[in-house]
Amino acid sequence: MSSTMDHSASQQGLNTESLSFEERLQLGAENAIKCMGVTEKDRVFILTDFERESIARRVASAALAQHADVSVRFLEHYGKRPLAAFPDEMRRDINEARPTVTYYIATGQPGEIAFRIPFLSYLTTELKVRHGHMIGISEALMTDGMCADYDEVFRTTNRIYEIVRNAQKIHVTSAKGSDVTATFHKDWRWVPCNGRYGQAGAWGNLPEGEVFTAPATLDGVLVCDELGDFFSEKYGVLEQPLTLKVKDGYVTEITCENKALAKEVHDYLFSSPNGNRAGEFAIGTLTSLKRLVGNLLQDEKLPGLHVAFGDPYPASTGADWSAMVHVDVIPTCCTIEVDGQVIMRDGKFTV
């Protein structure tokens, strides 16, 4: 499907469900290029792995269609996975490519957060590229969340951002029993992930649609149906919800009918300093999503709350601490109250 057809379809609000699987894959790739504002002036560097090569090549082709210069590299060429550190050879290859836009299109493996955190920081803070982070991307996501109307994503995300950016307290409950209250540091920033990254150093997780910050405090109970990092690919939507008790911003107790899972999550969060500390408090804004599909990259954009324990993305939020883990948790069917104003009820925005 040509770029002209895709642009026309998007502008006219075409129901993408009428498109074939192949056409949706193409539209998803073109949206990935559109989100980063790729033009003929850009040098695009794509880091992928053997499992996601077909998606990476489709995105590369969409970038070439804009007459951008494109390089593709494989994680497996830099060492045995999981990669535990940012390889010097990869750093040299990126430098030689002199990218203005980068993409990470690959699966997630246990422990690789230790590589991805310095990798992401290097790209966005040192090289100041525009970066599309697509860890765990799949063809299913390319034909779902990546086919969203990103003009609508932009509008919805910015609307919610304006409501929460100066929030002092947010209270969230859910149908399954979540009940948490967060407060916020006046000097730490909310970040609107609205799907448009035209500025140097800007980055986002694609598919996109959320606003996030690092909370000052978090207290209460989270009853979660999905986990992030490698847990997402390993477990998908959880058969039994995982419950976390949080006090003064730190996880104090983890329970689940699946006791082995509870122990696995506990051991991982407590394996690193600040790993059990609430580092991200976020609201998903991708309103075309209606249910969890078992892939964190997309599911964290489902309208509602997600919280991550571990690294608070200090370069983005301004938080004054860091961690070597970052595990998202997703409760569903949330009601969200911002400084007394209900902005979501049972998973649907009311504003």
KOLBA-195041 format. One record per residue (C-alpha): residue number from 0; residue in one letter; x, y, z. Coordinates in nm, 3 decimals. Layout:
% KOLBA-195041
+------+--------+---------+---------+---------+
| kegu | kollum |      xx |      yy |      zz |
+------+--------+---------+---------+---------+
|  NUM |      A |       X |       Y |       Z |
...
+------+--------+---------+---------+---------+
This chain:
% KOLBA-195041
+------+--------+---------+---------+---------+
| kegu | kollum |      xx |      yy |      zz |
+------+--------+---------+---------+---------+
|    0 |      M |   0.000 |   0.000 |   0.000 |
|    1 |      S |   0.150 |   0.333 |  -0.101 |
|    2 |      S |   0.229 |   0.621 |   0.132 |
|    3 |      T |  -0.028 |   0.830 |  -0.052 |
|    4 |      M |  -0.297 |   0.571 |   0.015 |
|    5 |      D |  -0.200 |   0.547 |   0.382 |
|    6 |      H |  -0.200 |   0.923 |   0.430 |
|    7 |      S |  -0.536 |   0.953 |   0.261 |
|    8 |      A |  -0.680 |   0.671 |   0.468 |
|    9 |      S |  -0.557 |   0.831 |   0.788 |
|   10 |      Q |  -0.687 |   1.174 |   0.694 |
|   11 |      Q |  -1.030 |   1.035 |   0.604 |
|   12 |      G |  -1.053 |   0.827 |   0.922 |
|   13 |      L |  -1.072 |   0.496 |   0.732 |
|   14 |      N |  -1.161 |   0.199 |   0.949 |
|   15 |      T |  -0.831 |   0.012 |   0.940 |
|   16 |      E |  -1.011 |  -0.315 |   1.015 |
|   17 |      S |  -1.108 |  -0.315 |   0.648 |
|   18 |      L |  -0.741 |  -0.340 |   0.552 |
|   19 |      S |  -0.565 |  -0.669 |   0.487 |
|   20 |      F |  -0.304 |  -0.800 |   0.732 |
|   21 |      E |  -0.027 |  -0.701 |   0.490 |
|   22 |      E |  -0.171 |  -0.351 |   0.450 |
|   23 |      R |  -0.194 |  -0.309 |   0.827 |
|   24 |      L |   0.170 |  -0.417 |   0.867 |
|   25 |      Q |   0.263 |  -0.155 |   0.611 |
|   26 |      L |   0.054 |   0.113 |   0.779 |
|   27 |      G |   0.213 |   0.028 |   1.116 |
|   28 |      A |   0.561 |   0.067 |   0.971 |
|   29 |      E |   0.471 |   0.396 |   0.807 |
|   30 |      N |   0.325 |   0.524 |   1.133 |
|   31 |      A |   0.653 |   0.435 |   1.306 |
|   32 |      I |   0.831 |   0.655 |   1.053 |
|   33 |      K |   0.568 |   0.929 |   1.085 |
|   34 |      C |   0.599 |   0.935 |   1.466 |
|   35 |      M |   0.971 |   1.017 |   1.435 |
|   36 |      G |   0.917 |   1.264 |   1.156 |
|   37 |      V |   1.165 |   1.090 |   0.926 |
|   38 |      T |   1.256 |   1.280 |   0.607 |
|   39 |      E |   1.519 |   1.263 |   0.335 |
|   40 |      K |   1.750 |   1.464 |   0.563 |
|   41 |      D |   1.767 |   1.188 |   0.827 |
|   42 |      R |   2.017 |   0.912 |   0.893 |
|   43 |      V |   1.827 |   0.620 |   1.051 |
|   44 |      F |   1.998 |   0.351 |   1.261 |
|   45 |      I |   1.788 |   0.042 |   1.346 |
|   46 |      L |   1.900 |  -0.206 |   1.612 |
|   47 |      T |   1.709 |  -0.534 |   1.586 |
|   48 |      D |   1.750 |  -0.907 |   1.656 |
|   49 |      F |   1.698 |  -1.220 |   1.452 |
|   50 |      E |   1.343 |  -1.269 |   1.585 |
|   51 |      R |   1.222 |  -0.925 |   1.480 |
|   52 |      E |   1.419 |  -0.887 |   1.158 |
|   53 |      S |   1.111 |  -0.884 |   0.937 |
|   54 |      I |   0.959 |  -0.590 |   1.127 |
|   55 |      A |   1.288 |  -0.402 |   1.130 |
|   56 |      R |   1.325 |  -0.443 |   0.755 |
|   57 |      R |   0.970 |  -0.321 |   0.700 |
|   58 |      V |   1.040 |  -0.007 |   0.904 |
|   59 |      A |   1.370 |   0.035 |   0.719 |
|   60 |      S |   1.185 |   0.013 |   0.389 |
|   61 |      A |   0.938 |   0.278 |   0.503 |
|   62 |      A |   1.231 |   0.504 |   0.596 |
|   63 |      L |   1.394 |   0.443 |   0.257 |
|   64 |      A |   1.066 |   0.542 |   0.095 |
|   65 |      Q |   1.122 |   0.885 |   0.254 |
|   66 |      H |   1.473 |   0.882 |   0.099 |
|   67 |      A |   1.643 |   0.863 |   0.440 |
|   68 |      D |   1.982 |   0.695 |   0.482 |
|   69 |      V |   1.927 |   0.367 |   0.671 |
|   70 |      S |   2.154 |   0.126 |   0.863 |
|   71 |      V |   2.038 |  -0.201 |   1.026 |
|   72 |      R |   2.237 |  -0.390 |   1.292 |
|   73 |      F |   2.164 |  -0.707 |   1.492 |
|   74 |      L |   2.201 |  -0.747 |   1.868 |
|   75 |      E |   2.340 |  -1.097 |   1.820 |
|   76 |      H |   2.641 |  -0.956 |   1.633 |
|   77 |      Y |   2.757 |  -0.781 |   1.951 |
|   78 |      G |   2.769 |  -1.082 |   2.182 |
|   79 |      K |   2.573 |  -1.364 |   2.333 |
|   80 |      R |   2.233 |  -1.267 |   2.463 |
|   81 |      P |   2.122 |  -1.151 |   2.705 |
|   82 |      L |   2.358 |  -0.856 |   2.669 |
|   83 |      A |   2.456 |  -0.739 |   3.019 |
|   84 |      A |   2.629 |  -0.415 |   2.915 |
|   85 |      F |   2.641 |  -0.160 |   2.633 |
|   86 |      P |   2.909 |  -0.302 |   2.398 |
|   87 |      D |   3.190 |  -0.069 |   2.286 |
|   88 |      E |   3.162 |  -0.207 |   1.932 |
|   89 |      M |   2.794 |  -0.112 |   1.917 |
|   90 |      R |   2.877 |   0.236 |   2.041 |
|   91 |      R |   3.139 |   0.270 |   1.763 |
|   92 |      D |   2.897 |   0.149 |   1.497 |
|   93 |      I |   2.635 |   0.399 |   1.609 |
|   94 |      N |   2.892 |   0.680 |   1.608 |
|   95 |      E |   3.005 |   0.589 |   1.257 |
|   96 |      A |   2.644 |   0.593 |   1.133 |
|   97 |      R |   2.596 |   0.946 |   1.277 |
|   98 |      P |   2.220 |   0.887 |   1.317 |
|   99 |      T |   1.958 |   1.153 |   1.363 |
|  100 |      V |   1.687 |   0.888 |   1.423 |
|  101 |      T |   1.722 |   0.547 |   1.588 |
|  102 |      Y |   1.489 |   0.253 |   1.648 |
|  103 |      Y |   1.517 |  -0.041 |   1.888 |
|  104 |      I |   1.310 |  -0.319 |   1.730 |
|  105 |      A |   1.383 |  -0.637 |   1.926 |
|  106 |      T |   1.266 |  -0.885 |   2.187 |
|  107 |      G |   1.338 |  -0.840 |   2.558 |
|  108 |      Q |   1.548 |  -1.088 |   2.753 |
|  109 |      P |   1.609 |  -1.121 |   3.130 |
|  110 |      G |   1.879 |  -0.883 |   3.252 |
|  111 |      E |   1.909 |  -0.680 |   2.931 |
|  112 |      I |   1.767 |  -0.373 |   3.105 |
|  113 |      A |   2.128 |  -0.330 |   3.226 |
|  114 |      F |   2.223 |  -0.278 |   2.859 |
|  115 |      R |   1.916 |  -0.084 |   2.747 |
|  116 |      I |   1.930 |   0.189 |   3.013 |
|  117 |      P |   2.280 |   0.316 |   2.920 |
|  118 |      F |   2.205 |   0.254 |   2.551 |
|  119 |      L |   1.891 |   0.471 |   2.567 |
|  120 |      S |   2.067 |   0.741 |   2.770 |
|  121 |      Y |   2.353 |   0.753 |   2.522 |
|  122 |      L |   2.120 |   0.794 |   2.226 |
|  123 |      T |   1.895 |   1.060 |   2.374 |
|  124 |      T |   2.121 |   1.261 |   2.605 |
|  125 |      E |   2.461 |   1.236 |   2.434 |
|  126 |      L |   2.379 |   1.195 |   2.066 |
|  127 |      K |   2.040 |   1.366 |   2.101 |
|  128 |      V |   1.874 |   1.152 |   1.836 |
|  129 |      R |   1.499 |   1.100 |   1.800 |
|  130 |      H |   1.446 |   0.747 |   1.921 |
|  131 |      G |   1.164 |   0.495 |   1.870 |
|  132 |      H |   1.186 |   0.227 |   2.140 |
|  133 |      M |   0.996 |  -0.085 |   2.030 |
|  134 |      I |   1.111 |  -0.355 |   2.270 |
|  135 |      G |   0.889 |  -0.660 |   2.240 |
|  136 |      I |   0.721 |  -0.538 |   1.922 |
|  137 |      S |   0.536 |  -0.806 |   1.726 |
|  138 |      E |   0.339 |  -0.830 |   1.404 |
|  139 |      A |   0.022 |  -0.833 |   1.617 |
|  140 |      L |   0.115 |  -0.495 |   1.764 |
|  141 |      M |   0.219 |  -0.359 |   1.426 |
|  142 |      T |  -0.132 |  -0.437 |   1.299 |
|  143 |      D |  -0.304 |  -0.308 |   1.615 |
|  144 |      G |  -0.161 |  -0.023 |   1.823 |
|  145 |      M |   0.074 |   0.092 |   1.548 |
|  146 |      C |  -0.227 |   0.135 |   1.318 |
|  147 |      A |  -0.393 |   0.385 |   1.551 |
|  148 |      D |  -0.492 |   0.734 |   1.442 |
|  149 |      Y |  -0.185 |   0.916 |   1.575 |
|  150 |      D |  -0.346 |   1.255 |   1.532 |
|  151 |      E |  -0.606 |   1.139 |   1.786 |
|  152 |      V |  -0.330 |   0.998 |   2.009 |
|  153 |      F |  -0.164 |   1.340 |   1.999 |
|  154 |      R |  -0.483 |   1.522 |   2.098 |
|  155 |      T |  -0.584 |   1.284 |   2.378 |
|  156 |      T |  -0.237 |   1.263 |   2.530 |
|  157 |      N |  -0.192 |   1.639 |   2.536 |
|  158 |      R |  -0.537 |   1.685 |   2.691 |
|  159 |      I |  -0.456 |   1.447 |   2.978 |
|  160 |      Y |  -0.109 |   1.598 |   3.016 |
|  161 |      E |  -0.259 |   1.943 |   3.073 |
|  162 |      I |  -0.475 |   1.800 |   3.353 |
|  163 |      V |  -0.200 |   1.608 |   3.535 |
|  164 |      R |   0.112 |   1.819 |   3.477 |
|  165 |      N |   0.063 |   2.019 |   3.797 |
|  166 |      A |  -0.117 |   1.749 |   3.998 |
|  167 |      Q |  -0.048 |   1.725 |   4.368 |
|  168 |      K |  -0.231 |   1.398 |   4.437 |
|  169 |      I |  -0.381 |   1.124 |   4.222 |
|  170 |      H |  -0.600 |   0.847 |   4.365 |
|  171 |      V |  -0.664 |   0.532 |   4.163 |
|  172 |      T |  -0.895 |   0.240 |   4.232 |
|  173 |      S |  -0.983 |  -0.059 |   4.019 |
|  174 |      A |  -1.257 |  -0.318 |   3.992 |
|  175 |      K |  -1.019 |  -0.592 |   4.113 |
|  176 |      G |  -0.916 |  -0.410 |   4.429 |
|  177 |      S |  -0.635 |  -0.167 |   4.347 |
|  178 |      D |  -0.636 |   0.137 |   4.573 |
|  179 |      V |  -0.330 |   0.361 |   4.551 |
|  180 |      T |  -0.251 |   0.726 |   4.612 |
|  181 |      A |   0.044 |   0.906 |   4.457 |
|  182 |      T |   0.190 |   1.248 |   4.532 |
|  183 |      F |   0.429 |   1.438 |   4.310 |
|  184 |      H |   0.746 |   1.642 |   4.335 |
|  185 |      K |   0.704 |   1.997 |   4.207 |
|  186 |      D |   1.039 |   1.985 |   4.026 |
|  187 |      W |   0.992 |   1.647 |   3.857 |
|  188 |      R |   0.837 |   1.654 |   3.512 |
|  189 |      W |   0.539 |   1.482 |   3.356 |
|  190 |      V |   0.619 |   1.364 |   3.003 |
|  191 |      P |   0.352 |   1.356 |   2.729 |
|  192 |      C |   0.422 |   1.059 |   2.498 |
|  193 |      N |   0.197 |   1.181 |   2.221 |
|  194 |      G |   0.345 |   1.001 |   1.922 |
|  195 |      R |   0.522 |   1.300 |   1.769 |
|  196 |      Y |   0.898 |   1.315 |   1.815 |
|  197 |      G |   1.039 |   1.584 |   1.593 |
|  198 |      Q |   1.281 |   1.737 |   1.845 |
|  199 |      A |   1.641 |   1.628 |   1.899 |
|  200 |      G |   1.669 |   1.396 |   2.201 |
|  201 |      A |   1.297 |   1.311 |   2.207 |
|  202 |      W |   1.202 |   0.946 |   2.237 |
|  203 |      G |   0.901 |   0.724 |   2.296 |
|  204 |      N |   0.786 |   0.363 |   2.322 |
|  205 |      L |   0.596 |   0.267 |   2.008 |
|  206 |      P |   0.300 |   0.199 |   1.991 |
|  207 |      E |   0.255 |   0.529 |   2.173 |
|  208 |      G |   0.007 |   0.702 |   2.396 |
|  209 |      E |   0.072 |   0.782 |   2.763 |
|  210 |      V |   0.174 |   1.050 |   3.010 |
|  211 |      F |   0.421 |   0.961 |   3.283 |
|  212 |      T |   0.634 |   1.094 |   3.565 |
|  213 |      A |   0.825 |   0.968 |   3.867 |
|  214 |      P |   0.604 |   0.986 |   4.177 |
|  215 |      A |   0.732 |   1.146 |   4.496 |
|  216 |      T |   0.535 |   0.894 |   4.704 |
|  217 |      L |   0.308 |   0.599 |   4.636 |
|  218 |      D |   0.099 |   0.415 |   4.894 |
|  219 |      G |  -0.161 |   0.143 |   4.877 |
|  220 |      V |  -0.234 |  -0.177 |   4.689 |
|  221 |      L |  -0.194 |  -0.264 |   4.321 |
|  222 |      V |  -0.378 |  -0.567 |   4.181 |
|  223 |      C |  -0.212 |  -0.630 |   3.846 |
|  224 |      D |  -0.302 |  -0.830 |   3.535 |
|  225 |      E |   0.025 |  -0.788 |   3.347 |
|  226 |      L |   0.394 |  -0.726 |   3.413 |
|  227 |      G |   0.670 |  -0.561 |   3.214 |
|  228 |      D |   1.029 |  -0.633 |   3.117 |
|  229 |      F |   1.088 |  -1.001 |   3.032 |
|  230 |      F |   0.784 |  -1.103 |   3.239 |
|  231 |      S |   0.557 |  -0.972 |   2.961 |
|  232 |      E |   0.686 |  -1.213 |   2.698 |
|  233 |      K |   0.714 |  -1.498 |   2.949 |
|  234 |      Y |   0.366 |  -1.472 |   3.106 |
|  235 |      G |   0.151 |  -1.242 |   2.892 |
|  236 |      V |  -0.181 |  -1.162 |   3.063 |
|  237 |      L |  -0.153 |  -1.323 |   3.406 |
|  238 |      E |  -0.378 |  -1.617 |   3.483 |
|  239 |      Q |  -0.395 |  -1.503 |   3.846 |
|  240 |      P |  -0.351 |  -1.133 |   3.934 |
|  241 |      L |  -0.038 |  -1.027 |   4.122 |
|  242 |      T |  -0.089 |  -0.805 |   4.427 |
|  243 |      L |   0.173 |  -0.556 |   4.545 |
|  244 |      K |   0.157 |  -0.360 |   4.868 |
|  245 |      V |   0.341 |  -0.028 |   4.850 |
|  246 |      K |   0.439 |   0.200 |   5.138 |
|  247 |      D |   0.625 |   0.531 |   5.110 |
|  248 |      G |   0.702 |   0.448 |   4.747 |
|  249 |      Y |   0.851 |   0.102 |   4.807 |
|  250 |      V |   0.708 |  -0.246 |   4.747 |
|  251 |      T |   0.678 |  -0.418 |   5.086 |
|  252 |      E |   0.487 |  -0.733 |   4.993 |
|  253 |      I |   0.408 |  -0.934 |   4.678 |
|  254 |      T |   0.142 |  -1.204 |   4.672 |
|  255 |      C |  -0.020 |  -1.420 |   4.406 |
|  256 |      E |  -0.193 |  -1.757 |   4.384 |
|  257 |      N |   0.103 |  -1.843 |   4.163 |
|  258 |      K |   0.358 |  -1.839 |   4.445 |
|  259 |      A |   0.649 |  -1.911 |   4.210 |
|  260 |      L |   0.565 |  -1.598 |   4.008 |
|  261 |      A |   0.538 |  -1.388 |   4.325 |
|  262 |      K |   0.882 |  -1.507 |   4.432 |
|  263 |      E |   1.029 |  -1.448 |   4.087 |
|  264 |      V |   0.902 |  -1.090 |   4.079 |
|  265 |      H |   1.013 |  -1.030 |   4.439 |
|  266 |      D |   1.364 |  -1.161 |   4.373 |
|  267 |      Y |   1.398 |  -0.951 |   4.058 |
|  268 |      L |   1.277 |  -0.625 |   4.213 |
|  269 |      F |   1.498 |  -0.673 |   4.517 |
|  270 |      S |   1.803 |  -0.775 |   4.310 |
|  271 |      S |   1.915 |  -0.415 |   4.261 |
|  272 |      P |   1.920 |  -0.100 |   4.475 |
|  273 |      N |   1.594 |   0.093 |   4.426 |
|  274 |      G |   1.450 |  -0.195 |   4.222 |
|  275 |      N |   1.144 |  -0.205 |   4.449 |
|  276 |      R |   1.096 |   0.172 |   4.445 |
|  277 |      A |   0.812 |   0.325 |   4.242 |
|  278 |      G |   0.990 |   0.494 |   3.952 |
|  279 |      E |   0.706 |   0.558 |   3.709 |
|  280 |      F |   0.343 |   0.660 |   3.745 |
|  281 |      A |   0.165 |   0.672 |   3.411 |
|  282 |      I |  -0.172 |   0.700 |   3.242 |
|  283 |      G |  -0.231 |   0.526 |   2.909 |
|  284 |      T |  -0.401 |   0.733 |   2.639 |
|  285 |      L |  -0.428 |   0.505 |   2.334 |
|  286 |      T |  -0.807 |   0.503 |   2.323 |
|  287 |      S |  -0.834 |   0.263 |   2.027 |
|  288 |      L |  -0.718 |  -0.018 |   2.259 |
|  289 |      K |  -0.999 |  -0.206 |   2.433 |
|  290 |      R |  -0.826 |  -0.500 |   2.604 |
|  291 |      L |  -0.494 |  -0.645 |   2.714 |
|  292 |      V |  -0.319 |  -0.857 |   2.452 |
|  293 |      G |  -0.032 |  -0.980 |   2.668 |
|  294 |      N |   0.241 |  -0.752 |   2.535 |
|  295 |      L |   0.352 |  -0.475 |   2.770 |
|  296 |      L |   0.477 |  -0.247 |   2.492 |
|  297 |      Q |   0.118 |  -0.199 |   2.376 |
|  298 |      D |  -0.079 |  -0.282 |   2.688 |
|  299 |      E |   0.075 |  -0.005 |   2.900 |
|  300 |      K |  -0.093 |   0.238 |   2.657 |
|  301 |      L |  -0.440 |   0.096 |   2.735 |
|  302 |      P |  -0.644 |   0.379 |   2.892 |
|  303 |      G |  -0.580 |   0.348 |   3.265 |
|  304 |      L |  -0.293 |   0.331 |   3.511 |
|  305 |      H |   0.041 |   0.160 |   3.496 |
|  306 |      V |   0.318 |   0.186 |   3.751 |
|  307 |      A |   0.680 |   0.078 |   3.714 |
|  308 |      F |   0.921 |  -0.015 |   3.989 |
|  309 |      G |   1.285 |   0.068 |   3.938 |
|  310 |      D |   1.445 |   0.326 |   3.712 |
|  311 |      P |   1.248 |   0.656 |   3.692 |
|  312 |      Y |   1.398 |   0.769 |   3.358 |
|  313 |      P |   1.572 |   1.059 |   3.536 |
|  314 |      A |   1.681 |   1.228 |   3.211 |
|  315 |      S |   1.313 |   1.264 |   3.119 |
|  316 |      T |   1.143 |   1.314 |   3.457 |
|  317 |      G |   1.415 |   1.497 |   3.648 |
|  318 |      A |   1.412 |   1.239 |   3.928 |
|  319 |      D |   1.731 |   1.241 |   4.136 |
|  320 |      W |   1.785 |   0.864 |   4.159 |
|  321 |      S |   1.818 |   0.562 |   3.932 |
|  322 |      A |   1.802 |   0.181 |   3.927 |
|  323 |      M |   1.915 |  -0.107 |   3.708 |
|  324 |      V |   1.569 |  -0.264 |   3.681 |
|  325 |      H |   1.238 |  -0.130 |   3.552 |
|  326 |      V |   0.928 |  -0.349 |   3.579 |
|  327 |      D |   0.585 |  -0.214 |   3.484 |
|  328 |      V |   0.264 |  -0.345 |   3.641 |
|  329 |      I |  -0.083 |  -0.292 |   3.495 |
|  330 |      P |  -0.410 |  -0.292 |   3.690 |
|  331 |      T |  -0.720 |  -0.281 |   3.471 |
|  332 |      C |  -1.061 |  -0.111 |   3.471 |
|  333 |      C |  -0.934 |   0.187 |   3.670 |
|  334 |      T |  -1.103 |   0.493 |   3.811 |
|  335 |      I |  -0.864 |   0.789 |   3.832 |
|  336 |      E |  -0.912 |   1.102 |   4.040 |
|  337 |      V |  -0.673 |   1.396 |   3.996 |
|  338 |      D |  -0.684 |   1.647 |   4.282 |
|  339 |      G |  -1.051 |   1.563 |   4.331 |
|  340 |      Q |  -1.145 |   1.559 |   3.961 |
|  341 |      V |  -1.250 |   1.222 |   3.819 |
|  342 |      I |  -1.087 |   1.194 |   3.475 |
|  343 |      M |  -1.154 |   0.822 |   3.423 |
|  344 |      R |  -1.421 |   0.588 |   3.545 |
|  345 |      D |  -1.391 |   0.210 |   3.499 |
|  346 |      G |  -1.132 |   0.246 |   3.226 |
|  347 |      K |  -1.304 |   0.519 |   3.023 |
|  348 |      F |  -1.202 |   0.883 |   3.016 |
|  349 |      T |  -1.466 |   1.124 |   3.142 |
|  350 |      V |  -1.288 |   1.440 |   3.022 |
+------+--------+---------+---------+---------+
